Amino acid sequence: MSDEQIDLPQGTLDLLILKTLALEPRHGWAISERLHQISSATLRIRQGSLYPALHRLETRGWIDAEWGTSENNRRAKFYTLTVKGRAQLRVEAETWARFAHAVFAALEAPPTPA
């Protein structure tokens, strides 16, 4: 895999945040670092994208936020997946899987003769 970072397709960040929060609550920086780690450093989520997405997900009722103390003893907002968010994660994951399958099928199809 290349060390080159890629831009996320529209809507993908929401899915990745929901998936990251499915296991445990995390603060914003930890969400970003986890995505960077599990993507073999391919995904780097900038704060200018992450925090508006977190606010959007909170407004939709898919995540809750609560202030707490981070592992380095700083005040941080921790995000938790809600029941509604878990349901949305299933929908988003299924939609993404169908989309990815369709793209792979198109890429693997033999070229049409001219």
VEXZAMAR-570999 format. One record per residue (C-alpha): residue in one letter; x, y, z; residue number from 1. Coordinates in Angstrom, 1 decimal, decimal comma. Layout:
BEGIN
+------+--------+--------+--------+------+
: resn :      x :      y :      z : resi :
+------+--------+--------+--------+------+
:    A :      X :      Y :      Z :  NUM :
...
+------+--------+--------+--------+------+
//
This chain:
BEGIN
+------+--------+--------+--------+------+
: resn :      x :      y :      z : resi :
+------+--------+--------+--------+------+
:    M :    0,0 :    0,0 :    0,0 :    1 :
:    S :    1,2 :    3,5 :   -0,8 :    2 :
:    D :    2,0 :    6,0 :    1,9 :    3 :
:    E :   -0,1 :    8,5 :   -0,1 :    4 :
:    Q :   -3,2 :    9,7 :    1,8 :    5 :
:    I :   -6,6 :    9,7 :    0,0 :    6 :
:    D :   -9,6 :   11,9 :    0,2 :    7 :
:    L :  -12,7 :   10,3 :    1,5 :    8 :
:    P :  -15,8 :   10,0 :   -0,7 :    9 :
:    Q :  -18,8 :   12,1 :    0,5 :   10 :
:    G :  -20,5 :   10,5 :    3,5 :   11 :
:    T :  -17,7 :    8,1 :    4,4 :   12 :
:    L :  -16,4 :   10,1 :    7,4 :   13 :
:    D :  -19,7 :    9,7 :    9,2 :   14 :
:    L :  -19,6 :    5,9 :    8,7 :   15 :
:    L :  -16,0 :    5,7 :    9,9 :   16 :
:    I :  -16,8 :    7,8 :   13,0 :   17 :
:    L :  -19,8 :    5,6 :   13,9 :   18 :
:    K :  -17,7 :    2,5 :   13,4 :   19 :
:    T :  -14,9 :    3,8 :   15,6 :   20 :
:    L :  -17,3 :    4,6 :   18,4 :   21 :
:    A :  -19,1 :    1,2 :   18,2 :   22 :
:    L :  -16,5 :   -0,3 :   20,5 :   23 :
:    E :  -16,0 :    2,4 :   23,1 :   24 :
:    P :  -16,4 :    6,2 :   23,7 :   25 :
:    R :  -13,5 :    8,3 :   22,4 :   26 :
:    H :  -12,6 :   12,0 :   22,2 :   27 :
:    G :  -12,1 :   13,7 :   18,8 :   28 :
:    W :   -8,3 :   13,3 :   18,7 :   29 :
:    A :   -8,6 :    9,6 :   19,6 :   30 :
:    I :  -11,1 :    9,0 :   16,8 :   31 :
:    S :   -8,8 :   10,6 :   14,3 :   32 :
:    E :   -5,8 :    8,6 :   15,6 :   33 :
:    R :   -7,7 :    5,3 :   15,6 :   34 :
:    L :   -8,8 :    5,9 :   11,9 :   35 :
:    H :   -5,2 :    6,7 :   11,0 :   36 :
:    Q :   -3,9 :    3,6 :   12,8 :   37 :
:    I :   -6,4 :    1,1 :   11,4 :   38 :
:    S :   -6,0 :    2,4 :    7,8 :   39 :
:    S :   -2,3 :    1,8 :    7,9 :   40 :
:    A :   -1,8 :    5,6 :    7,9 :   41 :
:    T :   -3,8 :    6,1 :    4,7 :   42 :
:    L :   -6,5 :    8,1 :    6,4 :   43 :
:    R :   -5,7 :   11,3 :    8,1 :   44 :
:    I :   -8,8 :   13,1 :    9,3 :   45 :
:    R :   -8,2 :   16,8 :    9,7 :   46 :
:    Q :   -9,8 :   18,7 :   12,6 :   47 :
:    G :  -11,6 :   21,0 :   10,1 :   48 :
:    S :  -13,5 :   17,9 :    8,8 :   49 :
:    L :  -13,7 :   15,8 :   12,0 :   50 :
:    Y :  -15,3 :   18,3 :   14,4 :   51 :
:    P :  -18,1 :   19,5 :   12,0 :   52 :
:    A :  -18,9 :   15,8 :   11,4 :   53 :
:    L :  -19,0 :   15,0 :   15,1 :   54 :
:    H :  -21,4 :   18,0 :   15,6 :   55 :
:    R :  -23,6 :   16,8 :   12,7 :   56 :
:    L :  -23,8 :   13,3 :   14,1 :   57 :
:    E :  -24,6 :   14,7 :   17,5 :   58 :
:    T :  -27,4 :   16,9 :   16,0 :   59 :
:    R :  -28,8 :   13,8 :   14,3 :   60 :
:    G :  -28,9 :   11,9 :   17,6 :   61 :
:    W :  -26,5 :    9,3 :   16,4 :   62 :
:    I :  -23,9 :   10,1 :   19,0 :   63 :
:    D :  -23,9 :   11,7 :   22,5 :   64 :
:    A :  -21,1 :   13,8 :   23,9 :   65 :
:    E :  -19,9 :   14,3 :   27,5 :   66 :
:    W :  -17,0 :   16,2 :   28,9 :   67 :
:    G :  -14,3 :   14,1 :   30,6 :   68 :
:    T :  -10,5 :   13,8 :   31,1 :   69 :
:    S :   -8,3 :   12,4 :   28,4 :   70 :
:    E :   -5,5 :    9,9 :   28,9 :   71 :
:    N :   -3,0 :   12,9 :   29,0 :   72 :
:    N :   -5,1 :   14,5 :   31,8 :   73 :
:    R :   -6,7 :   17,2 :   29,5 :   74 :
:    R :  -10,4 :   18,2 :   29,4 :   75 :
:    A :  -11,9 :   16,6 :   26,3 :   76 :
:    K :  -15,4 :   15,9 :   24,9 :   77 :
:    F :  -16,0 :   12,1 :   24,7 :   78 :
:    Y :  -18,4 :   10,8 :   22,1 :   79 :
:    T :  -20,6 :    7,7 :   22,5 :   80 :
:    L :  -22,7 :    5,9 :   19,9 :   81 :
:    T :  -26,4 :    6,0 :   20,7 :   82 :
:    V :  -29,0 :    3,3 :   20,0 :   83 :
:    K :  -30,1 :    5,4 :   17,0 :   84 :
:    G :  -26,5 :    5,6 :   15,9 :   85 :
:    R :  -26,0 :    1,9 :   16,1 :   86 :
:    A :  -29,0 :    1,4 :   13,8 :   87 :
:    Q :  -27,6 :    4,0 :   11,4 :   88 :
:    L :  -24,2 :    2,3 :   11,5 :   89 :
:    R :  -25,8 :   -0,9 :   10,2 :   90 :
:    V :  -27,6 :    1,0 :    7,4 :   91 :
:    E :  -24,5 :    2,9 :    6,4 :   92 :
:    A :  -22,3 :   -0,2 :    6,5 :   93 :
:    E :  -24,7 :   -2,1 :    4,3 :   94 :
:    T :  -25,0 :    0,8 :    1,9 :   95 :
:    W :  -21,2 :    1,1 :    1,7 :   96 :
:    A :  -20,8 :   -2,6 :    1,1 :   97 :
:    R :  -23,3 :   -2,6 :   -1,8 :   98 :
:    F :  -21,5 :    0,5 :   -3,2 :   99 :
:    A :  -18,1 :   -1,1 :   -2,9 :  100 :
:    H :  -19,3 :   -4,3 :   -4,5 :  101 :
:    A :  -20,7 :   -2,4 :   -7,4 :  102 :
:    V :  -17,5 :   -0,4 :   -7,9 :  103 :
:    F :  -15,3 :   -3,6 :   -7,7 :  104 :
:    A :  -17,6 :   -5,3 :  -10,2 :  105 :
:    A :  -17,3 :   -2,4 :  -12,6 :  106 :
:    L :  -13,5 :   -2,4 :  -12,3 :  107 :
:    E :  -13,2 :   -6,1 :  -12,8 :  108 :
:    A :  -15,6 :   -6,2 :  -15,8 :  109 :
:    P :  -13,8 :   -6,8 :  -19,2 :  110 :
:    P :  -13,8 :   -3,7 :  -21,5 :  111 :
:    T :  -16,6 :   -3,5 :  -24,0 :  112 :
:    P :  -15,4 :   -3,8 :  -27,6 :  113 :
:    A :  -15,8 :   -0,6 :  -29,6 :  114 :
+------+--------+--------+--------+------+
//
